[in-house]
Amino acid sequence: MKNNLRILGMALCMLPMWLRAETVQGLQPAYQSAPGQNTQPAELIPTGTIIPVSLNSALQSDKTGSGAAVTATVMQDVPLSGGETLRRGSKVTGHVVEAMASGKEAHQARLSFQFDRVQLGNRTVPIATNVRAVASPHAVVEASPQRSSEDTDYAVEIGGDEISYGEGGLVMVGSQVVGKYTSHGVLANVAQDPGSPCGATIDSDAQPQAFWLFSVNACGAYGLGDLKIVQAGQTEAIGEVTLASDGKAVKVEKGSGILLRVVGSGAEEAHAFTTPSRAPGQ
């Protein structure tokens, strides 16, 4: 009898623990992965995504100091995987890594910067990007479709392609269909050309990319005098872009267009590419 009472007492003591274990098990998420299954979340902004932006303020290597904020606005809806969209008007932010005027310390004026965050809905997503092309405000205006009495159906994009808008909104480069026209720019079905730092290969099965007013093969600087992209953020110091000029200072005006390409998104990957600001002389 004593043994039976002892067993009953132990069972009553263990009952709360069993109930708690069952409750915790019932709260486990239904999407929990099986052992050994990859649990890494999908990239919010896939590597290779093109983001066309316009600068919100001027960049000048003789006036913009290291660490200064850099902001830009997304100029066209950017389709993402899973049916999500990076909306036109979203903000992209970054910072100046280093600014240097020409003089005793350098024969060229230089300015290095990087974009490292983008607004995606109500989230702020860390990113790392390189630059395919940059264009002056004048080049942006020249490439913007203009209504005329002749109602022309073509425009010369930044980079030189003459875009002809065919029936049904198809966008043609010569006789080749590259994508479709939207009210805020061109969506092109292209894949990155591994043989070129900026080139793209037309591929009807590729994820549509937002090129805004840029040609699909736009590469380098347009309408900015002798300014050159000496480091696009593709190789050394990934994500860090360096512009150089033989003049006294690098000057990129407010309203300049920039064609960015994402090389990584998410806190860990983007952090790995983040370059801290450098003090003059470092």
N, C-alpha and C positions, 0 to 999 in steps of 0.2 A: 504494500500500500504506500509506504514511504517513497519507494522508487517511482511509483506512478505519479505521486504528487510532485516529486523533484522534476520529472520529465515535463509535466504540465507547466510547472513554473518556468522552466527554461524556454518552453515554446512560447509562453506569453511574453517573456523578455525579448525574444527574437522577432516577435510579430511586427513591431514598429520598423525594424530594419528591413524586413521583407517588403513591407508596404512602401517604404521610401525608395527601395531599389526598383520596384515596379513602376512607381510614379516617375522617377528619373528616366527609366527606359521608355516610358510612354511619351516623354517630352523630347526624345531624340529626334532630330529633323529627318523627314522622310527622304531627303535627298542625300543623306550621308553616304559617302562612297564606300565601296567594298575595299577590304585590305589590299594595298598595293596599287589601287587605282589613283591616277593623277588627280590631285585636288586643287591644282593651280587654277584660279579664275581666269576666264578669257579676258584678253586685253579690252579695255573700254574703248580705246582708240587704236585700231590695229596698226602695226608697223607697216609703213609704206603709204599711209593715208596722206593725201595732199590737202593742205589747208591754205587757202588764199586769204591774206590779211592786208589791212591798210594801217599804217602807222598813225597813232593818235597824237604824237608830238615829235618834234624834230630831234635828230641825233647829230651832235657836233662834237668832234674829238677835242676841240679847244674850249668847249663850254660844258659838255656832259661829263661829269666825273665818274670814276669807278664806283660801282655800287648803285648808281642811279637806276630807278625803275624804268623799264621799257614796256609800253602797252600797245596793243594793236587790236583791231576789230575784224572778226571773220566776215568776209564780204559775200559769201554764198553758202547756202545750205550744203553741208558735207555729209553724204551718206556713209553710215557706218555698218558694221556687220550686225546681224540680228534685227535689222529693220529700224535701228535707232538712227538719229540724225543730230549732228552738231549744227545748231541753228545759226543762221546769219544774224550778226549782231552780237554774238558771244565774244567775250574778251579773252585775249591771250596775253599773258604777262611774263616778264623776265627781268633781266638786269644787265647793266653794262659790266663787263669783266675788266676791261682796261681801255683807257683813252689816252692817246698820245699825239700831240701836234708835232709837225716836222720842225727840225732844228738841230741843235747840237747832239741830242741823244738819238735821233733817228732821221734818216734821209727822206723817209716817207711819213706822212700822217697816217695813223692807224686807229681803228676803233673796233674793239671786240665785244660781242654781246651774245646772249642766248635767251631763248624763250623756254620757260620751264613749267608753266601751268596754263591750263585752259579751262574755261567755264563750260561745263556740260550739263545743261539743265540747272538743277539746284546743287550740283556737285562741282568741286574744283579738282581737276585731275592733273597729277604731275605728268609731264611729258618731256621728251628730249626730241629736238628737231634739227634738221639741217636746212640749208637754204638752196633752192634750185635757181631762183632768179629774184632780182630786185629792180624796180622801175620807178622813175621819177613821177611826181603828180602830173606833169605834162604828158608823159608817155601813157599814163592811165587815161587821161582825158582823150587823147588821140585814138585810143583803142576802144573807147566807149561807143556803142552803136548810136548813131545820130539819125533822127527822123529828118527826112528831106522831102522836097516836093516830088523828087523822082522815086521816093520810097525804095531806095536801094536795099538789096537783100544780102549784102556782104559787108565785112569789116576786116581790117588788118589787125590781127591780134599782136600783143606784146611778144616779140620774138619773130615776127615776120610772116606767119601763116596768114593767108587770105581765107577767111572763113566764109563759106557760102551756105546760107540757110535754105535747105531743100524743103520739099513738101512734107508735112507732118512733123516739122520741127527738127528734121535730121540736120546735123552739122557736117559739112563736107570740107575736106582739105584737098583741093584738086578734085579728083573723081572718087576719093576714098572717104567713106563714112567713118567719122571718128567718135560720134556720140550724138547728143541732142542738145538743143538750145533751151535754156530756161530764162525767165525774166531777169535773173541776176548773174547770168554767165553760162559757160559751157560745161556740161557733164560729159566727160570723155571716157570711153572704155579702153583703157590702156594698161599695159603691164610695164614695169621697170625694165629698161634695156641694160643688162649687166655689162655690156661693152661700152657704155657711156655714163658719165657721172650725172647727166640730166636727161638723157634721151629716153623715149618711151616707145613701146611697140603697140600698135593698134591690135586689140584683142577683144572681140565681141563678148567673150565669156568672162572678161576681167571685171572686177568691182568698179563701178562708175566712180570717177574722180572729179572733184570740183576744181576747174582751172580758172574760173572767173573770166578775166580778160587776157589771160596768158595763153600762148601757143603751147601745145602739148610737148614740144621740144624746146621751150624757152630755157635758156641757160646763161647765167651771167648777169651783168648790169646793163640797164637800158635807160638812155636819156640822162645819165649822171656824169657826163664828161669823162674824165680820165679815171673815175673811181672803178676799182676792181674788187671782186671777191677773191681774196688770196687764200682764204680758208673757209670752206663751206660747211664745216662741222661734220664731215663724212668720215675722216680718218683720224688723225691725231686730235685729241681733245674733242671727242664726239659731242656734237651739240653746240660747240663754241664757234661762232661765225666771226671772221675778221675781214673788215673792209679797209682798203688802203687807197691813198691818193698822193700824187706828187705835189699837190698844192699845200697850203699852210695847214689845212684841216680837212678831215672827212666830214662832209655835210650830206645828210639824208633828210629831206624835208618832210614835214607833217603831210599825210596823204599819199606818201609813197606806197607802192604796192610791193608785197613780198610773197613769194610762193614758197611755203614751208612743206617739208616732208617729214612725217613722224618716224623716228628711229627707235622709239621705245615709250611706253606709257605705264603708269602704275608707280607707286611710291618707291619700291626698291630699285627697279630698273632705271627710272628717271634720276633718282638720287645718285646712282653710280656714275651718271654722265654730267652731273652738275658741277660747274666750275666756280669756285668762290671768286669774288672780285679781287683784283690785284692792285696794290698801291703803286703809284708811279715809281718806276725804277726797278720793280720786282721782275 
